[in-house]
Amino acid sequence: MKPGSVVIIGAGVMGASVAYHLAARGWGDVVMLDRSAVPGQGSTGAATGGFRAQYATAINVRLSLLAREKLHSFKEETGTDPGYLPAGYLWLATTQAELEELRAGLEVQQAVGLHEAVEVDVDDVRRLNPAVRCKRVIGGVFCPTDGFIGPLPILRGYLDAAARRGVRLSWETRVTGLRHGSGRITSVETDSGRIDADVVINAAGAWAAVVAGLADVTLPVTPLRRQVAATVPCTRLPADMPMTIFAGDGFHFRVRDGRVLLLWPSPGVPDRPFALGVDTTWISDVTRMAHERVPTLQDIPVDVAASWAGLYEMSPDKHAILGPAPGMDNFFLINGSSGHGVMHAPALGALLAELISDGRFSSLDATPLRPSRFAEGAPNPVSGLL
């Protein structure tokens, strides 16, 4: 496609990645719209900053490997350190069924090229994270090149690098409509006026389905609240401790900014999907889990004021949706990453820029993420653990 005017709806990390990669390919008339006043007010700012390639499907492993490659060159390209720290991800099994599912994921990972991911026994677990109570743990898997990244530095790096290449950012701008006809969007209506566009990109995160509906496009992306409990500042656990996850119920913990973050994927709030307050009952539950499984934290209180909640953008198969909207060939979707958005943004933004510019993917085959897969009855397999 010949470079022309591009409107990107959403200036979180996903929209910023697309903007940067399009500008790097010579697209000179790119504008980003966001309803927030400053960067990082949406899901990007609420992300905990985990990075992993330990997934159960080949496409997600490949996305992580491509993203990791881009993280290595991120500072050189953007001038900003992405905060990549390969502290590892340690998955723990307490039943044979959980261990077998972890092994199945490991087989996929190694087949795709993540050879450093390995199975570990209880002695390995004690060595990798001595803080874990291993009474019920029977084994797990570990990848040393997984670890942590900085969501806000990555966002800032892409936004600044895009701006240096001429991308315009319009904050406090609400999209109110999408004019369309004959299978194309012709302009974007905002509360400050109309913007004509050759290409429109939906990078609206948890609000993506609302934006798509403005063009009469049905997008199966729903918001899901996730919560984070942060302890008071402490030095009880080392900053380079691996992200440690109990596969059975998803309880996991890590150290960030001098606090221990406690996470557990409790059910969302179906009648209030965009509610962001942290539930006190949930804090009690996750604190109890932490005290049972990480005894050294038993006298470290949770700082409720420092705890927070954010939104995942969930797709039906928990995989990203990437490509043109069915029936709307200049309306591109980069949505539904289902909690993997920050870590996969470097890859997904580059891939969408390839597709828009060249009509094809060149870095890897991302057709498993095509928006039409649900109507075709071809969703990606869903794993309860990975």
Rosetta blueprint (number, residue, H / E / L):
1 M L
2 K L
3 P L
4 G L
5 S E
6 V E
7 V E
8 I E
9 I E
10 G L
11 A L
12 G L
13 V H
14 M H
15 G H
16 A H
17 S H
18 V H
19 A H
20 Y H
21 H H
22 L H
23 A H
24 A H
25 R L
26 G L
27 W L
28 G L
29 D E
30 V E
31 V E
32 M E
33 L E
34 D L
35 R L
36 S L
37 A L
38 V L
39 P L
40 G L
41 Q L
42 G L
43 S H
44 T H
45 G H
46 A H
47 A L
48 T L
49 G L
50 G E
51 F E
52 R L
53 A L
54 Q L
55 Y L
56 A L
57 T L
58 A H
59 I H
60 N H
61 V H
62 R H
63 L H
64 S H
65 L H
66 L H
67 A H
68 R H
69 E H
70 K H
71 L H
72 H H
73 S L
74 F H
75 K H
76 E H
77 E H
78 T H
79 G L
80 T L
81 D L
82 P L
83 G L
84 Y L
85 L E
86 P L
87 A L
88 G L
89 Y E
90 L E
91 W E
92 L E
93 A E
94 T L
95 T L
96 Q H
97 A H
98 E H
99 L H
100 E H
101 E H
102 L H
103 R H
104 A H
105 G H
106 L H
107 E H
108 V H
109 Q H
110 Q H
111 A H
112 V H
113 G L
114 L L
115 H L
116 E L
117 A L
118 V E
119 E E
120 V E
121 D L
122 V H
123 D H
124 D H
125 V H
126 R H
127 R H
128 L H
129 N L
130 P L
131 A L
132 V L
133 R L
134 C L
135 K L
136 R L
137 V L
138 I L
139 G E
140 G E
141 V E
142 F E
143 C E
144 P L
145 T L
146 D L
147 G E
148 F E
149 I L
150 G L
151 P H
152 L H
153 P H
154 I H
155 L H
156 R H
157 G H
158 Y H
159 L H
160 D H
161 A H
162 A H
163 A H
164 R H
165 R L
166 G L
167 V L
168 R E
169 L E
170 S E
171 W L
172 E L
173 T L
174 R L
175 V E
176 T E
177 G E
178 L E
179 R E
180 H E
181 G E
182 S L
183 G L
184 R E
185 I E
186 T E
187 S E
188 V E
189 E E
190 T E
191 D L
192 S L
193 G E
194 R E
195 I E
196 D E
197 A L
198 D L
199 V E
200 V E
201 I E
202 N E
203 A L
204 A L
205 G H
206 A H
207 W H
208 A H
209 A H
210 V H
211 V H
212 A H
213 G H
214 L L
215 A L
216 D L
217 V L
218 T L
219 L L
220 P L
221 V L
222 T E
223 P E
224 L E
225 R E
226 R E
227 Q E
228 V E
229 A E
230 A E
231 T E
232 V L
233 P L
234 C L
235 T L
236 R L
237 L L
238 P L
239 A L
240 D L
241 M L
242 P L
243 M E
244 T E
245 I E
246 F E
247 A L
248 G L
249 D L
250 G L
251 F L
252 H E
253 F E
254 R E
255 V E
256 R E
257 D L
258 G L
259 R E
260 V E
261 L E
262 L E
263 L E
264 W L
265 P L
266 S L
267 P L
268 G L
269 V L
270 P L
271 D L
272 R L
273 P L
274 F L
275 A L
276 L L
277 G L
278 V L
279 D L
280 T H
281 T H
282 W H
283 I H
284 S H
285 D H
286 V H
287 T H
288 R H
289 M H
290 A H
291 H H
292 E H
293 R H
294 V L
295 P H
296 T H
297 L H
298 Q L
299 D L
300 I L
301 P L
302 V E
303 D L
304 V H
305 A H
306 A H
307 S L
308 W E
309 A E
310 G E
311 L E
312 Y E
313 E E
314 M E
315 S L
316 P L
317 D L
318 K L
319 H L
320 A L
321 I E
322 L E
323 G E
324 P E
325 A E
326 P L
327 G L
328 M E
329 D E
330 N E
331 F E
332 F E
333 L E
334 I E
335 N E
336 G L
337 S L
338 S L
339 G L
340 H L
341 G H
342 V H
343 M H
344 H H
345 A H
346 P H
347 A H
348 L H
349 G H
350 A H
351 L H
352 L H
353 A H
354 E H
355 L H
356 I H
357 S H
358 D H
359 G L
360 R L
361 F L
362 S L
363 S L
364 L L
365 D L
366 A L
367 T H
368 P H
369 L H
370 R L
371 P H
372 S H
373 R H
374 F L
375 A L
376 E L
377 G L
378 A L
379 P L
380 N L
381 P L
382 V L
383 S L
384 G L
385 L L
386 L L
